[in-house]
Amino acid sequence: MTRKGIAVEASGATNAAGAVDLDREAFREVIGHFASGVTVITAACDGRDYGMTASAVTSLSLEPPMLLVCINNRSPTQDAITRSRTFAVSVLAEGQDSVAKHFARSTEDKFAGVPTTRGPAGLRLIRDALAVLECEVSDDIVGGTHRVFFGRVVRAVARPGSPLAYFRGSFGRVELDLNARALELVRECVVTRQYALDRPLDVGSLADQLEIPPQLVHQALLTLMANGLVSRRGERELVVTPVDLRSMEQALHARTAIELGAAELTVGHVPAARLRVLRERAWATAALSTGGRLVDVDAYVETDAAFHEYLVGLAESESLVDAYRRLSIPARMASLLREYGGGDAALVREHLAMADAYEGGSLEEVKRAIMAHNDHAQAVAEAAITGNGGRI
C-alpha cells in the first residue's frame, strides 16, 4: 500500500482459518476515500442530553421510513439511545464544520455554545441544520465495536442548501450541479425581492453578485420566466413578476383543482403508512406556529410545500406533481407571508383537518377540507396584496 500514490491497496496477514486479518490503518485509509455527509446524533436519557458527530448514517427503507445509524459501543450517546429507544439526526449544512468538530470532542457539556432547538419528541436538534429526522428504535444489533440501530423515522424536515461533506479526514463542501445551484441562487434573489419590481434584471450584475457565470444566470432567468416568477418587458428586459390578486387567485384555484383530482383518485385507498406521513407533514407545519402566528415564515413555506406536494403525490402521478410544482406557489407564498407579518396559524390547523379527513376515508370531507383551506389562503393573499398597494 502506498499513501502518496493514486492506488491504495489494503492487505494483511492470513489467519489460521485462511481469512485475511486486514490491517486497521490500511482499512482506515481505504474507507476514508468514501465521501459521506456529516450528522450530529442526539438523544436524551434520565434528564440528560447526549450528542455526537457521526457519518455512519444511511437510509434503509421508504415504507416504513427507516434509517441505519452505527455508533461505537463505548459512546455515552450509544448507551442513551439503547436505553431511551429514541434519537434524532441533524444533517449538517455547509459551513457547520465547527459544530461537527465540537460534537466529535469529549466534553462535559456537548451543547455548550451550540444553537439548538427542541423537537416535538423533546430531543435536541441542531439549529440551521440542512435536515432533521427524529426516530424511534425498532431494533439494534452489535457488529464489531459498534451497535447498529434501526430507526423508524417519525418526523423529517429539510430546507434548501448544501451539505457538509467528510472525505479523507477533512470537512468540505459538495459541489452541486452548477445549473441547479444557479437556479437556486437566482430564485432566492427574485423571491426575496432583492430587485425592485420595475427594475430590469441585469444578467451581468446578478452574475457578479452571486459569483456564478452569466450564461447560468441567463438560463436560470429563462426557467423562472417559464415558472411565472420573471416576465419579459419589451423585447430585451426581464423583470420580477409581481404577485397580484388575479395571479395568486389563479394559482390557488389551480392547486385546489389538482388536489381535488388527487383526492378523487386516492381517498379510501391510501396505505396507512402513507397516511402517517401525511399527518407528520401536517404536524411539521403546526410546529411552526405559536400564539396564533407563524414563527418562521421561510420554514413554514418549505413545510407547507412539502405537505401539499405529498398530498398530490398520493395519486402516484408525476404529471400531477409536475403541474403543482409549475404553479410556484411556495415562492409566491413566501413573498405574501412576509408582507402579511407572520401569516395565520389557522392555515396549519387546516392541514391537520385535511389529514383527519383522509384518515376518515370520506371523499366529501376531504374535498370540503381542501376547499376550506383554499378559501382561507385566498383571504390571506387578498389581505397581504391589498395592504401592499395591489401587488407584491
C-alpha positions in Angstrom: 0.0 0.0 0.0 1.3 3.5 -0.8 -0.2 6.5 0.8 1.2 9.0 -1.7 0.2 7.3 -4.9 -3.2 7.1 -6.5 -3.8 3.4 -5.9 -4.1 2.3 -2.3 -4.3 -1.4 -1.5 -5.3 -2.7 1.9 -3.9 -6.1 2.9 -3.0 -8.1 5.9 -1.7 -11.4 7.3 -3.6 -14.7 6.7 -5.0 -16.2 9.9 -5.4 -19.8 10.9 -8.8 -20.0 9.2 -7.3 -18.8 5.9 -9.0 -15.4 6.1 -7.1 -12.1 5.9 -6.7 -10.1 9.0 -7.0 -6.6 7.5 -4.6 -4.1 8.9 -6.6 -1.5 10.8 -4.7 1.6 9.5 -4.9 0.2 5.9 -8.7 -0.2 6.2 -9.0 3.4 7.7 -7.0 4.8 4.7 -9.1 3.0 2.1 -12.5 3.6 3.7 -11.5 7.3 4.0 -11.9 7.6 0.2 -15.7 7.2 0.7 -17.2 10.6 0.9 -20.1 11.0 3.3 -22.4 13.5 4.8 -21.9 14.7 8.4 -24.6 14.4 11.1 -25.0 15.1 14.8 -26.8 12.3 16.6 -28.7 13.4 19.7 -30.5 11.5 22.4 -31.9 12.1 25.9 -32.0 9.8 28.9 -32.6 10.3 32.6 -33.0 14.0 32.2 -29.7 14.5 30.4 -28.9 15.3 26.7 -26.3 13.4 24.7 -24.8 14.1 21.3 -22.0 13.1 19.0 -20.8 13.6 15.4 -21.4 10.6 13.1 -21.1 9.9 9.4 -22.2 6.2 9.5 -25.8 7.1 8.8 -27.8 5.8 5.8 -31.4 5.4 4.7 -32.8 1.9 4.8 -36.4 1.9 3.8 -39.2 4.2 2.4 -42.1 2.1 3.7 -41.8 2.4 6.6 -39.3 5.2 6.5 -36.2 3.9 8.3 -32.5 4.8 8.9 -29.4 2.8 10.0 -27.1 4.5 12.5 -23.9 2.9 13.6 -22.3 4.1 16.9 -19.3 2.9 18.9 -20.2 0.7 21.9 -18.2 2.9 24.2 -20.1 6.1 23.3 -22.4 7.6 26.0 -24.8 8.5 23.2 -25.0 4.9 22.2 -25.9 3.9 25.7 -28.5 6.7 25.9 -30.2 5.5 22.7 -30.1 1.9 23.8 -32.0 2.8 27.0 -34.3 5.5 25.7 -35.0 3.9 22.3 -35.2 7.3 20.6 -32.7 9.5 18.8 -32.5 12.4 16.4 -30.3 13.0 13.4 -29.3 16.6 12.4 -27.8 16.6 8.9 -25.2 19.4 9.0 -25.1 22.1 6.3 -22.1 23.5 4.5 -20.3 25.9 7.0 -21.2 23.9 10.1 -17.9 22.1 10.3 -17.2 23.8 13.7 -20.4 22.1 15.0 -19.1 18.7 13.7 -15.8 19.2 15.4 -17.4 20.3 18.7 -19.5 17.2 18.9 -16.6 15.0 17.9 -14.7 16.0 21.1 -15.1 14.5 24.5 -16.5 17.4 26.7 -18.7 17.5 29.8 -21.4 19.6 28.1 -21.6 18.9 24.4 -24.3 21.5 23.9 -22.5 24.5 25.4 -22.5 27.4 22.9 -24.2 25.4 20.2 -27.6 26.8 18.9 -30.2 24.1 19.2 -34.0 23.7 19.4 -36.2 21.0 20.9 -38.1 18.8 18.6 -41.7 17.5 19.3 -40.2 14.4 21.0 -38.1 16.6 23.3 -34.7 15.8 21.6 -32.1 18.5 20.9 -31.9 19.4 17.2 -29.0 21.5 15.7 -30.4 24.9 14.6 -29.8 25.7 10.9 -29.1 22.1 10.1 -29.8 21.1 6.5 -32.3 18.4 7.6 -33.5 16.9 10.9 -35.0 13.4 11.4 -36.5 12.1 14.7 -36.5 8.3 15.1 -37.7 5.5 17.3 -35.5 2.4 17.6 -37.2 -0.6 16.2 -34.2 -3.0 16.6 -30.5 -3.0 17.2 -27.6 -5.4 16.8 -23.9 -5.4 17.7 -21.3 -5.5 14.9 -17.7 -5.5 16.0 -17.0 -2.4 18.0 -20.3 -0.7 17.1 -24.0 -1.0 17.7 -26.3 -0.7 14.7 -29.6 1.0 15.4 -32.6 0.5 13.1 -34.6 3.7 13.4 -38.1 4.3 12.3 -38.4 7.9 11.2 -41.4 9.6 12.8 -40.6 13.2 11.7 -38.4 14.6 9.0 -37.9 18.2 7.9 -35.4 19.7 5.4 -34.5 23.1 4.0 -32.7 24.2 0.8 -28.9 24.3 1.0 -25.7 22.4 0.5 -24.5 19.6 2.8 -21.3 19.4 4.8 -19.1 16.6 3.4 -16.4 14.5 5.0 -13.6 13.0 2.9 -10.2 11.6 3.9 -10.3 13.1 7.4 -11.4 16.6 6.3 -14.6 18.6 6.1 -15.6 20.3 2.8 -18.5 21.1 0.5 -20.3 19.0 -2.1 -20.2 20.7 -5.5 -23.8 20.6 -6.7 -24.8 20.7 -10.3 -24.0 24.2 -11.4 -27.2 24.8 -13.2 -29.3 23.7 -10.2 -27.2 25.9 -7.9 -27.5 28.9 -10.2 -31.3 28.4 -10.3 -31.5 28.2 -6.5 -29.5 31.4 -6.1 -31.3 33.5 -8.7 -34.7 32.3 -7.5 -33.8 33.4 -4.0 -33.0 36.9 -5.3 -36.3 37.1 -7.1 -38.5 35.7 -4.3 -36.9 37.9 -1.6 -37.4 40.9 -3.9 -33.7 41.9 -3.9 -34.6 43.6 -7.2 -37.4 46.1 -7.2 -40.5 45.0 -9.2 -39.9 47.6 -12.0 -36.1 47.3 -12.1 -34.8 45.3 -15.0 -32.9 42.2 -14.1 -29.3 42.6 -15.2 -27.5 39.3 -16.0 -24.1 40.8 -15.5 -24.9 42.3 -12.1 -26.5 39.1 -10.9 -23.5 37.1 -12.1 -21.1 39.3 -10.2 -23.3 39.4 -7.1 -23.8 35.7 -7.0 -20.4 34.8 -8.3 -21.7 32.4 -11.0 -21.2 32.5 -14.8 -23.5 34.9 -16.7 -24.8 32.1 -19.0 -26.0 30.2 -16.0 -27.8 33.3 -14.7 -29.4 33.8 -18.1 -30.6 30.1 -18.2 -32.0 30.4 -14.6 -33.9 33.6 -15.5 -35.5 31.8 -18.5 -36.5 28.9 -16.2 -38.1 31.4 -13.7 -39.9 33.0 -16.6 -41.4 29.7 -17.6 -42.5 29.3 -13.9 -44.1 32.7 -13.9 -41.7 34.4 -11.5 -40.0 36.5 -14.1 -41.6 38.4 -17.0 -40.4 39.9 -20.2 -40.9 43.7 -20.7 -40.5 44.8 -24.2 -38.0 42.9 -26.4 -35.0 42.9 -24.1 -35.8 43.4 -20.5 -36.7 40.8 -17.8 -38.3 41.9 -14.6 -39.6 40.3 -11.4 -43.3 39.2 -11.9 -45.4 40.9 -9.2 -47.8 38.8 -7.2 -51.2 40.4 -7.7 -54.7 39.3 -6.8 -55.5 37.8 -10.1 -52.3 35.7 -10.5 -52.5 34.4 -6.9 -56.1 33.5 -7.2 -55.4 31.6 -10.4 -52.5 29.7 -8.8 -54.5 28.8 -5.7 -57.5 27.7 -7.8 -55.2 25.5 -9.9 -53.7 23.9 -6.8 -57.2 23.2 -5.4 -58.2 21.6 -8.7 -55.1 19.4 -8.7 -55.6 18.4 -5.1 -59.3 17.6 -5.6 -58.3 15.5 -8.6 -55.8 13.6 -6.4 -58.4 13.1 -3.8 -60.8 11.6 -6.3 -58.1 9.0 -7.1 -56.9 8.2 -3.7 -59.3 8.7 -0.8 -60.1 5.4 0.8 -57.2 3.7 -1.0 -54.1 5.2 0.7 -52.0 2.8 2.8 -51.8 3.5 6.5 -48.0 4.2 6.3 -48.6 7.0 3.8 -51.4 8.5 5.8 -49.0 8.6 8.8 -46.5 10.5 6.6 -49.2 13.0 5.5 -50.1 13.6 9.2 -46.4 14.0 10.1 -46.1 16.6 7.4 -49.2 18.4 8.7 -47.7 18.4 12.2 -44.4 19.8 10.8 -46.3 22.9 9.7 -48.1 23.1 13.1 -44.8 23.1 14.9 -44.0 26.4 13.4 -46.9 28.3 14.9 -47.4 29.8 18.4 -49.8 32.3 19.8 -51.9 32.2 16.6 -49.0 33.3 14.4 -46.3 31.6 12.3 -43.0 32.0 14.0 -40.7 31.2 11.0 -42.2 32.2 7.6 -39.4 30.6 5.5 -39.6 27.3 7.3 -43.4 27.3 7.1 -43.3 27.9 3.3 -41.0 24.9 3.0 -43.0 22.6 5.2 -46.3 23.8 3.6 -45.0 23.0 0.2 -43.8 19.6 1.4 -47.3 18.9 2.8 -49.2 19.9 -0.4 -46.7 18.1 -2.7 -47.0 14.9 -0.7 -50.8 15.1 -0.8 -50.7 15.5 -4.6 -48.2 12.7 -4.8 -50.6 10.3 -3.1 -52.1 9.8 -6.6 -48.7 8.5 -7.8 -48.9 10.7 -10.9 -45.7 12.5 -11.9 -47.9 14.7 -14.2 -50.0 16.0 -11.3 -46.9 16.6 -9.2 -45.2 18.5 -12.0 -48.3 20.6 -12.6 -48.3 21.5 -8.9 -44.6 22.5 -9.0 -45.1 24.7 -12.0 -47.5 26.8 -10.1 -44.6 28.1 -8.0 -46.9 28.6 -5.0 -44.1 28.3 -2.4 -42.3 31.3 -4.0 -45.5 33.3 -4.2 -46.5 32.5 -0.6 -43.0 33.5 0.7 -43.5 37.0 -0.7 -47.1 37.2 0.6 -46.5 35.9 4.1 -43.5 38.3 4.7 -45.8 41.2 3.9 -48.6 39.7 6.0 -46.5 40.0 9.1 -46.1 36.3 10.1 -49.1 34.7 8.5 -52.0 33.0 10.1 -51.7 29.8 12.2 -55.2 28.7 11.1 -53.6 27.6 7.9 -51.7 24.8 9.8 -54.9 23.7 11.6 -56.4 23.2 8.2 -53.5 20.9 7.2 -54.4 18.8 10.2 -58.1 18.8 9.2 -57.1 17.6 5.7 -55.1 14.7 7.3 -58.1 13.9 9.6 -60.4 13.7 6.6 -58.0 11.5 4.6 -57.8 9.1 7.6 -61.6 9.1 7.9 -61.9 7.9 4.3 -64.7 10.3 3.3 -64.2 11.9 -0.1 -66.7 14.6 0.7 -64.9 15.6 3.9 -61.5 15.7 2.1 -63.0 17.9 -0.6 -64.5 20.2 2.0 -61.2 20.5 3.9 -59.3 21.2 0.7 -61.7 23.9 -0.4 -61.8 25.5 3.1 -58.0 25.7 3.1 -58.1 27.3 -0.4 -60.7 29.9 0.7 -58.5 30.8 3.7 -55.3 31.0 1.6 -57.2 33.3 -0.8 -58.2 35.6 2.1 -54.6 35.8 3.4 -53.4 36.6 -0.1 -56.0 39.3 -0.6 -55.1 40.9 2.8 -51.4 40.9 2.0 -51.7 42.2 -1.6 -54.4 44.8 -0.9 -52.4 46.1 2.1 -49.3 46.5 -0.2 -51.0 48.6 -2.9 -52.3 45.8 -5.1 -49.1 43.9 -5.8 -46.0 42.4 -4.1 
